Amino acid sequence: MTLLKSVATVGGFTMISRILGFVRDILIASVIGAGPVSDAFFVAFRIPNMFRRLVAEGAFSAAFVPLFSKRLEDGDKEEALEFASHALGFLTGFLIIFSALFMIYMPFLMQYLAPGFEIGDDRYDLAVSYTRITFPYLVAMAVVALLGGVLNAFYRFAAMSAAPILLNIILISCLFFQMDNPAYEAGLVLSWGVAVAGLAQVIYLVIACKRDMALPPLRIPRLTPEIRRLFKLMLPGLLGAGVLQINILVGTIIASLLATGSISALYYADRVYQLPLGVIGIAVGTALLPLLSRQLRAGDDAPANETLNRAVELSMLFTLPAAAALMVIAFPVVQVLFERGAFDARATTTTAEALIAFSSGLPAYVLTKVYAPGFFAREDTVTPVIIGVVAMAINIALSLLLLEQLAHMGIALATSVAAWVNAVTLLILLIKRGHYSPDRRLYLRVTAIFAASALMAAGLWFATPFLADLLNGPLLQKITALVLLVVGGAGTYGLFAVLLGAARPSDLKSMLTRRKSA
């Protein structure tokens, strides 16, 4: 199997999910806008999602996938599935108790999760109600994360990558029936939609595992030596694997202290830059971890280094131009995607400012997804947590320092700086420990990619004023102008990428080829 093929599979389904996510967020912006209801819903949506990425998909996946993959590499499928069964029992049991306590004490906890929401005001009351409804989503996603990790270890990436599509379809359906209803009712229906979507994804993954004969058997969980090892690896990973999510939560907490609509602006901006992050960064990271785990288990250090080099190259080939483009045309992107209905011109400006700041850290977010498996595949989750704590401290300090001068934009910028600290430190330690050695091809290609991205950004900068009339016209003209910018920018980048040697068409066929393990 090729890593490129795996990335294409994950990235393809992620692209579909992100596009549907855009449709969802466009409808949310139109129905509930950027005000008290949207602030409350986004807090309710983000809190369980943060814990999901931190615990279920973050620390758990980082610890579980290498251990499960090693058992498969040793040829004992039944033992591997037995291990997965015990892990599932402990994980879901803990999260059910955790979620129940969180829901019971939500009025108290909300004072700390969103300190800017005053007790008794609309944002506070709605946030408490909405979050109590959405929180069971965390338990469902724990099951999805484990079953998805099992399938990924078998190099079956499609089902797990497609599962989030169900969330977007369900929420879009909810919004279609709420077009003419009050915003607070739409927020309530959306919250229930999140809970239902969690259950739908569990059912879908169970069916996928049964089809591939990879469904862990139902067992009363036992504290085996393997489970103890899993917990030992998970504990430090609770921060290390989820540092980006913690940074985003910190941003939400601090943003609650700002003017109403600031949380919404950060959310909408986050959704836009999550498209390239999801399609490239998450796709590469998802496909890379089981591949590196098996290569290192088999003693293939040289192929593992080659895999990591080509993963960095592939990531930067798409991420650097995406970051440059989003920074230059942030305003037209937000204006075309969201400015309608309850989402006004002021919301467009604040969201575009946040998008510029977030986009400056996009390559770092992706590189973190690429470098972290270099530690996780070696069952080292301690190092990332130390780096993560440092990055988190920098994020909090910068967010508070920039709050008065840059408001919401300062929060986004602090998140980007923290991401760069995280990525660069991971890289330095991988090299210092002899786990990674960037090759000459990578240096040459990344330099060419950077140059091609800069030339494309310059072209977009000069072209945008000529499309001002279209961008200020009716919706169809706005869409036409944005399409021209996107297609023109992509064409310009593609041309310079080939001319400067950033990529060659033949490489896309042979990049990261790897035979299946026997």
C-alpha positions in Angstrom: 0.0 0.0 0.0 1.2 3.5 -0.7 1.1 6.3 1.9 -0.1 8.6 -0.9 -3.0 6.3 -1.7 -3.9 6.2 2.0 -3.7 10.0 2.3 -5.8 10.3 -0.8 -8.5 8.1 0.7 -8.6 9.9 4.0 -8.2 13.3 2.4 -10.9 12.6 -0.2 -13.6 11.7 2.4 -12.3 14.6 4.6 -12.7 16.9 1.7 -16.3 15.8 1.2 -16.9 16.3 4.9 -15.3 19.7 5.0 -17.4 20.9 2.0 -20.6 19.7 3.7 -19.2 21.4 6.8 -19.0 24.6 4.9 -22.6 24.2 3.7 -23.5 23.6 7.4 -21.7 26.6 8.6 -23.1 28.8 5.9 -26.6 27.8 7.0 -25.7 28.3 10.7 -24.4 31.8 9.9 -27.6 32.6 8.0 -30.0 31.2 10.6 -28.3 32.2 13.9 -25.6 34.6 12.8 -22.9 35.8 15.1 -24.6 36.7 18.3 -25.6 35.3 21.7 -27.2 32.1 20.4 -24.3 31.3 18.1 -21.8 32.0 20.8 -23.7 29.6 23.1 -24.0 26.9 20.5 -20.4 27.0 19.5 -19.3 26.7 23.1 -21.7 23.7 23.5 -20.3 22.2 20.2 -16.7 22.9 20.9 -16.4 21.6 24.5 -17.3 17.9 23.8 -15.4 18.1 20.5 -12.4 19.4 22.4 -12.5 16.5 24.8 -13.2 14.1 21.9 -10.0 15.2 20.1 -8.1 15.4 23.3 -9.1 12.0 24.8 -10.7 9.8 22.2 -8.9 10.8 19.0 -5.9 12.4 20.6 -4.3 10.6 23.6 -6.2 7.3 23.1 -5.4 6.9 19.4 -1.8 8.0 19.8 -1.4 5.2 22.4 -3.8 2.6 21.0 -2.9 2.4 17.3 0.9 1.6 17.8 0.1 -1.1 20.4 -2.7 -2.6 18.3 -0.6 -2.4 15.1 2.3 -4.3 16.8 0.0 -7.2 17.7 -1.2 -7.3 14.1 2.4 -7.2 12.9 3.1 -10.2 15.1 0.3 -12.0 13.3 -2.1 -12.5 16.2 -5.4 -10.9 15.0 -7.6 -12.5 17.7 -5.3 -11.2 20.5 -5.3 -7.8 19.0 -9.1 -7.6 18.9 -9.3 -8.9 22.5 -7.0 -6.1 23.5 -9.2 -3.6 21.6 -12.3 -5.0 23.4 -10.8 -4.4 26.9 -9.6 -0.9 25.9 -13.1 0.0 24.6 -14.7 -1.1 27.9 -12.4 1.0 30.1 -12.5 4.0 27.8 -16.3 4.1 27.4 -16.9 3.4 31.1 -14.7 6.2 32.2 -16.2 8.7 29.7 -19.8 7.8 30.6 -19.0 8.7 34.3 -17.1 11.8 33.2 -19.9 13.0 30.9 -22.6 12.4 33.5 -20.7 14.4 36.1 -19.9 17.2 33.6 -23.6 17.4 32.6 -24.7 17.5 36.3 -22.3 20.3 37.2 -22.5 22.2 33.9 -23.9 25.5 35.5 -20.9 25.6 37.8 -18.3 24.6 35.2 -19.6 27.0 32.6 -18.4 29.9 34.8 -14.8 28.7 34.1 -15.2 27.4 30.5 -16.7 30.7 29.4 -16.1 33.2 32.2 -17.3 36.0 30.1 -20.8 34.6 30.1 -22.5 36.2 33.1 -24.8 34.0 35.2 -28.4 34.8 34.2 -27.7 36.2 30.7 -28.8 34.6 27.5 -25.4 33.3 26.5 -24.9 31.6 29.9 -28.3 29.9 30.1 -28.3 28.8 26.5 -24.7 27.5 26.7 -25.6 25.4 29.8 -28.7 23.9 28.1 -27.0 23.3 24.8 -23.9 21.7 26.3 -25.9 19.3 28.4 -27.5 18.0 25.2 -24.3 17.8 23.1 -22.0 16.2 25.7 -23.0 12.5 25.2 -21.4 13.1 21.7 -18.1 12.5 23.5 -18.9 8.9 24.5 -20.1 8.1 21.0 -16.9 9.5 19.5 -14.8 7.4 21.9 -16.4 4.3 20.4 -15.9 5.7 16.9 -12.2 6.5 17.6 -11.4 3.0 18.8 -13.3 1.3 16.0 -11.7 3.7 13.5 -8.2 3.0 15.0 -8.8 -0.8 14.5 -9.8 -0.2 10.9 -6.8 2.1 10.3 -4.4 -0.5 11.6 -5.8 -2.8 8.9 -5.2 0.0 6.4 -9.0 0.4 6.0 -9.2 4.2 6.1 -12.4 4.9 4.2 -15.0 4.2 6.9 -13.4 6.3 9.6 -12.8 9.1 7.2 -16.4 9.1 5.9 -18.0 9.0 9.4 -18.0 12.8 10.0 -20.0 13.2 6.8 -23.0 11.9 8.8 -22.6 14.7 11.3 -22.8 17.3 8.6 -25.7 15.7 6.8 -27.7 15.5 10.0 -27.0 19.1 11.1 -27.7 20.4 7.6 -31.1 18.6 7.7 -31.8 20.2 11.1 -31.1 23.6 9.7 -33.4 23.2 6.7 -36.3 22.8 9.1 -35.3 25.8 11.2 -35.0 28.5 8.5 -38.0 30.5 9.7 -37.8 29.7 13.5 -36.3 31.8 16.2 -32.5 31.5 16.6 -32.7 30.0 20.1 -34.9 27.2 18.8 -32.5 26.5 15.9 -29.7 26.3 18.4 -31.7 23.8 20.5 -32.4 21.6 17.4 -28.8 21.8 16.3 -27.7 20.6 19.8 -29.9 17.5 19.6 -28.6 17.0 16.1 -25.1 16.7 17.4 -26.1 14.0 19.9 -28.0 12.0 17.2 -25.1 12.3 14.8 -22.8 10.7 17.4 -25.0 7.6 17.7 -25.3 7.5 13.8 -21.5 7.4 13.5 -21.2 4.6 16.1 -23.7 2.4 14.1 -21.9 3.1 10.9 -18.5 2.1 12.3 -19.9 -1.1 13.9 -21.3 -2.1 10.5 -17.9 -1.3 8.8 -16.0 -3.4 11.3 -18.3 -6.3 11.0 -18.0 -6.2 7.2 -14.2 -6.3 7.5 -14.3 -8.9 10.3 -12.5 -6.5 12.6 -15.2 -5.9 15.2 -13.8 -6.3 18.8 -15.8 -8.8 20.7 -18.0 -7.7 23.7 -16.1 -8.5 26.8 -16.1 -7.4 30.5 -12.9 -5.3 30.5 -9.9 -6.7 32.4 -6.9 -4.7 33.6 -4.3 -6.7 31.6 -0.6 -5.7 31.3 -1.4 -4.4 27.8 -4.2 -2.2 29.1 -1.8 -0.9 31.9 0.7 -0.1 29.1 -2.1 1.7 27.2 -3.0 3.8 30.2 0.7 4.6 30.8 1.0 5.9 27.3 -2.3 7.8 27.4 -1.8 9.9 30.5 0.9 12.1 29.1 -0.7 12.1 25.7 -3.8 13.8 27.1 -2.0 17.0 26.7 0.7 16.2 24.1 -1.7 14.8 21.4 -4.3 17.4 22.0 -2.4 20.6 22.4 -4.1 22.3 19.5 -7.5 21.6 21.0 -6.4 22.9 24.4 -5.2 26.1 22.7 -8.5 26.5 20.9 -10.4 26.0 24.2 -8.2 28.6 25.8 -9.0 30.9 23.0 -12.7 30.3 23.5 -12.4 31.0 27.2 -10.6 34.3 26.7 -12.8 35.2 23.8 -15.8 35.0 26.1 -14.4 38.1 27.8 -14.6 40.1 24.6 -17.6 41.6 22.7 -20.5 39.4 21.8 -19.8 37.6 18.5 -16.1 37.2 19.1 -16.4 33.4 19.8 -18.5 33.1 16.7 -15.9 34.9 14.6 -13.1 32.6 15.9 -15.3 29.6 15.2 -16.1 30.6 11.6 -12.5 31.4 10.9 -11.4 28.1 12.4 -13.8 26.2 10.1 -12.3 27.8 7.0 -8.7 26.9 7.7 -9.7 23.5 9.0 -10.3 22.5 5.3 -6.7 22.3 4.3 -5.7 21.1 7.8 -8.2 18.3 7.7 -7.6 17.3 4.1 -3.8 17.3 4.4 -2.7 17.3 8.0 -5.2 15.0 9.5 -5.1 12.7 6.5 -1.3 12.4 6.5 -1.2 11.9 10.3 -3.9 9.3 10.2 -2.2 7.3 7.5 1.3 7.8 8.8 0.9 6.4 12.4 0.1 2.8 11.6 2.6 2.7 8.7 5.4 4.0 10.9 4.5 1.7 13.7 4.7 -1.3 11.5 7.9 -0.2 9.8 9.6 0.4 13.1 8.3 -2.9 14.5 9.9 -4.6 11.6 13.2 -2.8 12.1 12.8 -0.8 8.9 14.4 2.5 10.2 15.6 3.7 6.7 12.2 3.2 5.1 10.6 4.9 8.1 12.8 8.0 7.7 12.0 8.0 3.9 8.3 7.8 4.8 8.5 10.8 7.1 10.5 12.9 4.6 8.0 12.3 1.9 5.1 13.0 4.3 6.6 16.4 5.1 7.1 17.1 1.4 3.5 16.1 0.5 2.1 18.1 3.4 4.0 21.3 2.5 3.2 20.9 -1.2 -0.5 21.7 -0.4 -0.4 23.5 2.9 2.0 26.4 2.2 0.0 27.6 -0.8 -3.2 27.2 1.1 -1.9 29.3 4.0 -0.6 32.0 1.7 -3.9 32.2 -0.2 -6.1 32.3 2.9 -4.0 35.2 4.3 -4.3 37.2 1.1 -8.0 36.6 0.2 -9.4 36.1 3.7 -12.0 38.8 3.3 -13.5 37.6 0.0 -13.6 34.1 1.3 -15.5 35.0 4.4 -17.7 37.4 2.6 -18.8 34.9 0.0 -19.2 32.0 2.3 -21.0 33.6 5.2 -22.2 37.2 4.7 -26.0 36.8 4.4 -29.0 36.6 6.6 -28.0 37.2 10.3 -24.3 37.4 9.4 -23.6 41.0 8.6 -20.6 43.0 7.2 -19.1 43.6 10.7 -19.1 39.8 11.3 -17.3 39.4 8.0 -14.6 41.8 9.0 -13.9 40.2 12.5 -14.0 36.7 11.0 -11.6 37.6 8.2 -9.2 39.1 10.7 -9.2 35.9 12.7 -8.8 33.8 9.6 -5.6 35.7 8.6 -4.1 35.1 12.0 -5.1 31.4 12.1 -3.8 30.8 8.6 -0.3 32.0 9.5 0.0 28.9 11.6 -1.5 26.4 9.2 1.8 24.8 8.1 2.7 24.4 11.7 -0.5 22.7 12.6 0.1 20.2 9.7 3.7 19.6 10.6 2.7 18.8 14.1 0.4 16.1 12.7 3.3 14.7 10.7 6.1 14.9 13.3 4.0 13.6 16.3 3.7 10.0 14.9 7.5 9.9 14.9 7.2 9.8 18.7 3.9 7.9 19.0 5.1 5.1 16.8 8.0 4.6 19.3 5.5 4.6 22.1 6.9 7.9 23.3 4.0 10.1 24.5 5.9 11.9 27.2 8.0 14.1 24.9 5.0 15.6 23.1 3.3 16.4 26.3 6.3 18.4 27.6 6.4 20.3 24.3 2.7 20.7 24.4 2.7 22.3 27.9 5.3 24.8 26.8 3.4 25.7 23.7 0.1 26.0 25.7 1.8 28.3 28.2 3.0 30.5 25.3 -0.5 30.5 23.8 -2.1 31.6 27.1 0.5 34.3 27.8 0.4 35.7 24.2 -3.5 35.6 24.1 -3.6 37.7 27.3 -0.8 40.0 26.2 -2.4 40.7 22.8 -6.0 40.8 24.0 -6.2 44.6 24.5 -4.4 45.6 21.3 -5.7 42.9 18.9 -8.8 41.5 20.6 -10.0 38.3 18.9 -7.3 38.5 16.3 -4.7 38.4 19.0 -6.2 35.1 20.3 -5.9 33.5 16.8 -2.3 34.8 16.4 -1.3 33.4 19.8 -2.6 30.0 18.7 -0.5 30.1 15.5 2.7 31.1 17.4 2.1 28.2 19.9 1.6 25.8 17.0 5.0 26.9 15.4 6.7 26.4 18.7 5.2 22.9 19.0 6.1 21.9 15.4 9.7 23.2 15.4 10.5 21.7 18.8 9.2 18.3 17.7 11.4 18.5 14.6 14.5 19.5 16.5 14.1 16.6 19.0 13.4 14.0 16.3 16.7 15.0 14.6 18.7 15.3 17.8 17.6 11.8 18.9 18.5 10.3 15.5 14.9 9.4 14.7 14.7 11.6 11.7 17.1 13.0 9.1 15.7 15.5 6.5 17.2 14.6 3.1 18.5 17.0 0.3 15.4 16.5 -1.8 13.2 17.7 1.0 15.2 20.9 1.5 15.1 21.6 -2.3 11.4 20.9 -2.7 10.3 22.9 0.4 12.3 25.9 -0.8 10.7 25.7 -4.2 7.3 25.3 -2.7 7.8 28.4 -0.6 8.9 30.4 -3.6 5.9 29.2 -5.7 3.5 30.0 -2.9 5.0 33.5 -2.5 4.6 34.2 -6.3 1.0 32.9 -6.1 0.2 35.2 -3.1 1.6 38.2 -5.0 -0.6 37.4 -7.9 -3.7 37.2 -5.7 -2.8 40.4 -4.0 -2.7 42.3 -7.3 -5.7 40.6 -8.8 -8.1 41.1 -5.9 -8.7 44.9 -6.5 -9.7 44.3 -10.1 -12.5 42.0 -8.9 -13.8 44.5 -6.3 -17.0 45.3 -8.3 -17.9 41.6 -8.5 -17.1 41.0 -4.9 -19.5 43.9 -3.9 -22.3 42.8 -6.3 -25.0 40.2 -6.0 -24.3 36.7 -4.7 -23.7 35.1 -8.1 -21.1 37.8 -8.9 -19.4 37.3 -5.6 -19.2 33.5 -6.1 -17.8 34.2 -9.6 -15.1 36.5 -8.3 -14.1 34.0 -5.6 -13.9 31.1 -8.1 -11.7 33.3 -10.3 -9.4 34.0 -7.4 -9.2 30.4 -6.3 -8.8 28.9 -9.8 -6.3 31.6 -10.8 -4.3 31.2 -7.7 -4.2 27.4 -8.0 -3.2 27.6 -11.7 -0.5 30.1 -10.9 0.9 28.0 -8.0 0.8 24.8 -10.1 2.7 26.5 -12.9 5.4 27.9 -10.7 5.6 24.7 -8.7 6.5 22.7 -11.8 8.8 25.4 -13.2 10.7 25.7 -9.9 10.9 22.0 -9.3 8.6 22.0 -6.2 6.7 19.0 -7.7 6.9 16.7 -10.7 3.8 14.9 -12.1 5.7 11.6 -12.1 6.4 12.0 -8.3 2.7 11.9 -7.5 2.6 8.3 -8.8 5.7 7.0 -7.0 5.8 9.1 -3.8 6.1 7.0 -0.7 5.4 3.7 -2.4 5.5 0.8 0.1 4.8 -2.8 -0.4 2.2 -4.4 1.9 3.8 -6.2 4.8 3.7 -9.9 4.5 
